Amino acid sequence: MAMMLDESEASDAELIGRAKGGDRGAFGKLLERHYGFVYRAAYRWCGKKADAEDIAQEVCVRLGRAIRDYHGSGVFTTWLYAMTLNAARDMMRKTARETVKTDAYGAYVLISGEISAEPEDPAEALWAAVRKLPDKQRDAVLLVYGEGLSHAAAAEAMAISETTVSWHIHEAKKRLKTLMRSAGEV
């Protein structure tokens, strides 16, 4: 994700260097610059605005602690993607018990006929199906199709090989086809 900077704006590398040195203003600018894409990645991962906001806030907190560990060997946004995916997974594990309660209530609401079982927007139906994929397949699809990363950049963010990303994408497409077909979308 390349950003066009005017000459008066500091680059990510400059802001990171200053933030490592304790410059809160530089850290704030870095957060401001990248918050939108962290939120988008989180939203695509979980599909809920409130959860995406919580994940994005958690990433901001973690970034404050971890910025000194960033060595600059890779692209900053790739490192940030990995941090976002880890925060999303942690949130999922942390709220697993609450999800069981929510699902039980959702089943009750569906049985009582208060809401429709399927999202009305086909794109949202597809992203809902993506969220049902196994972790690695979901992450690969979110990074490649949701965020537009290359397979190589997604591999770096996921800490796996590029061919493994391609395999996860291939398997995800097969599963999505089955999921969408069973939901009557295909």
C-alpha positions as CSV (number, residue, x, y, z in Angstrom):
1,M,0.0,0.0,0.0
2,A,2.1,2.9,-1.2
3,M,1.0,6.3,-0.1
4,M,1.9,9.5,-1.9
5,L,3.5,12.0,0.5
6,D,4.0,15.7,-0.3
7,E,7.5,17.0,0.4
8,S,6.6,18.4,3.8
9,E,5.4,15.0,5.2
10,A,7.8,12.6,6.8
11,S,8.1,9.0,5.4
12,D,7.0,6.0,7.4
13,A,10.7,5.2,8.0
14,E,11.3,8.7,9.4
15,L,8.3,8.5,11.7
16,I,9.2,5.0,12.9
17,G,12.7,6.2,13.7
18,R,11.4,9.1,15.6
19,A,8.7,7.0,17.4
20,K,11.3,4.5,18.5
21,G,13.1,7.5,20.1
22,G,10.0,8.4,22.1
23,D,8.5,11.1,19.8
24,R,4.8,10.8,20.6
25,G,3.9,13.2,17.8
26,A,5.6,11.0,15.2
27,F,3.9,7.9,16.7
28,G,0.5,9.7,16.5
29,K,1.1,10.6,12.8
30,L,2.0,7.0,12.1
31,L,-1.2,5.8,13.7
32,E,-3.2,8.4,11.9
33,R,-1.7,7.4,8.5
34,H,-2.4,3.7,8.9
35,Y,-5.5,3.5,11.1
36,G,-7.8,3.2,8.1
37,F,-6.2,0.2,6.6
38,V,-5.9,-1.5,10.0
39,Y,-9.6,-1.0,10.5
40,R,-10.4,-2.3,7.0
41,A,-8.4,-5.4,7.5
42,A,-10.0,-6.0,10.9
43,Y,-13.5,-5.4,9.5
44,R,-13.0,-7.9,6.7
45,W,-11.7,-10.4,9.1
46,C,-14.6,-10.2,11.6
47,G,-17.4,-8.5,9.6
48,K,-18.6,-6.4,12.6
49,K,-18.0,-2.7,12.9
50,A,-17.7,-2.7,16.7
51,D,-15.3,-5.7,16.7
52,A,-13.2,-4.1,14.0
53,E,-13.0,-0.9,16.0
54,D,-11.9,-3.0,19.1
55,I,-9.3,-4.9,17.0
56,A,-8.0,-1.6,15.5
57,Q,-7.7,-0.1,19.0
58,E,-5.9,-3.2,20.2
59,V,-3.4,-2.9,17.3
60,C,-2.8,0.7,18.2
61,V,-2.0,-0.3,21.8
62,R,0.2,-3.2,20.7
63,L,2.0,-1.0,18.2
64,G,2.9,1.4,21.0
65,R,4.6,-1.5,22.8
66,A,6.1,-3.1,19.7
67,I,7.3,-0.2,17.6
68,R,10.8,-0.6,19.1
69,D,10.9,-4.2,17.8
70,Y,10.3,-3.2,14.2
71,H,13.7,-3.6,12.4
72,G,12.7,-2.3,9.0
73,S,13.7,-5.5,7.2
74,G,10.2,-5.7,5.6
75,V,7.5,-3.3,4.5
76,F,5.9,-1.6,7.6
77,T,2.4,-2.3,6.4
78,T,3.1,-6.0,6.0
79,W,4.3,-6.1,9.6
80,L,1.2,-4.1,10.6
81,Y,-1.1,-6.6,8.7
82,A,0.5,-9.5,10.7
83,M,-0.1,-7.6,13.9
84,T,-3.7,-6.9,12.9
85,L,-4.4,-10.6,12.1
86,N,-2.9,-11.6,15.4
87,A,-5.0,-9.2,17.3
88,A,-8.1,-10.4,15.4
89,R,-7.3,-14.0,16.2
90,D,-6.7,-13.2,19.9
91,M,-10.0,-11.4,20.1
92,M,-11.7,-14.4,18.6
93,R,-10.2,-16.7,21.1
94,K,-11.0,-14.3,24.0
95,T,-14.6,-14.0,23.1
96,A,-15.3,-17.7,22.1
97,R,-17.7,-18.2,25.1
98,E,-19.7,-15.1,24.3
99,T,-20.0,-16.3,20.7
100,V,-21.7,-19.5,21.9
101,K,-24.3,-17.4,23.8
102,T,-24.8,-15.1,20.8
103,D,-25.3,-18.0,18.5
104,A,-27.8,-19.5,20.8
105,Y,-29.8,-16.3,20.8
106,G,-29.4,-15.9,17.1
107,A,-30.9,-19.4,16.6
108,Y,-33.8,-18.4,18.8
109,V,-34.4,-15.2,16.8
110,L,-34.3,-17.2,13.5
111,I,-36.7,-19.8,14.8
112,S,-39.1,-17.1,16.0
113,G,-38.9,-15.5,12.5
114,E,-37.8,-12.0,13.7
115,I,-35.0,-11.7,11.1
116,S,-33.9,-13.1,7.8
117,A,-31.2,-15.8,7.8
118,E,-29.3,-14.5,4.9
119,P,-27.6,-11.1,4.3
120,E,-29.4,-9.2,1.5
121,D,-26.2,-7.9,-0.1
122,P,-24.4,-10.6,-2.2
123,A,-21.0,-9.1,-1.4
124,E,-21.8,-9.3,2.3
125,A,-22.9,-12.9,1.8
126,L,-19.6,-13.7,0.2
127,W,-17.6,-12.1,3.0
128,A,-19.8,-13.9,5.6
129,A,-18.8,-17.2,3.8
130,V,-15.1,-16.1,3.8
131,R,-15.3,-15.6,7.6
132,K,-16.4,-19.3,7.9
133,L,-13.2,-20.6,6.2
134,P,-10.4,-22.1,8.2
135,D,-8.0,-19.5,9.7
136,K,-5.2,-19.7,7.1
137,Q,-7.5,-19.8,4.1
138,R,-9.5,-16.8,5.5
139,D,-6.4,-14.8,6.2
140,A,-5.0,-15.5,2.7
141,V,-8.3,-14.4,1.0
142,L,-8.6,-11.3,3.2
143,L,-5.1,-10.2,2.4
144,V,-5.1,-11.0,-1.3
145,Y,-8.7,-10.1,-2.3
146,G,-9.8,-7.9,0.6
147,E,-6.6,-5.8,0.8
148,G,-5.2,-6.3,-2.7
149,L,-1.8,-7.7,-1.5
150,S,0.2,-9.8,-3.8
151,H,0.7,-13.5,-2.9
152,A,4.3,-12.6,-1.9
153,A,3.2,-9.8,0.4
154,A,0.5,-11.9,1.9
155,A,3.1,-14.7,2.5
156,E,5.3,-12.2,4.4
157,A,2.4,-11.0,6.5
158,M,1.3,-14.6,7.3
159,A,4.9,-15.9,7.8
160,I,4.5,-18.7,5.2
161,S,5.7,-19.3,1.7
162,E,4.2,-17.7,-1.4
163,T,3.2,-21.1,-2.8
164,T,1.4,-21.9,0.5
165,V,-0.6,-18.7,0.1
166,S,-1.5,-19.8,-3.4
167,W,-2.6,-23.2,-2.1
168,H,-4.7,-21.6,0.6
169,I,-6.4,-19.4,-2.0
170,H,-7.1,-22.4,-4.2
171,E,-8.6,-24.4,-1.3
172,A,-10.6,-21.4,-0.2
173,K,-12.1,-20.9,-3.6
174,K,-13.3,-24.5,-3.6
175,R,-14.8,-24.2,-0.1
176,L,-16.4,-20.9,-0.9
177,K,-18.0,-22.4,-4.0
178,T,-19.5,-25.1,-1.8
179,L,-20.6,-22.7,0.9
180,M,-22.1,-20.3,-1.6
181,R,-23.9,-23.1,-3.4
182,S,-25.3,-24.5,-0.2
183,A,-26.5,-20.9,0.7
184,G,-28.2,-20.6,-2.7
185,E,-25.9,-17.8,-3.9
186,V,-24.3,-19.6,-6.8
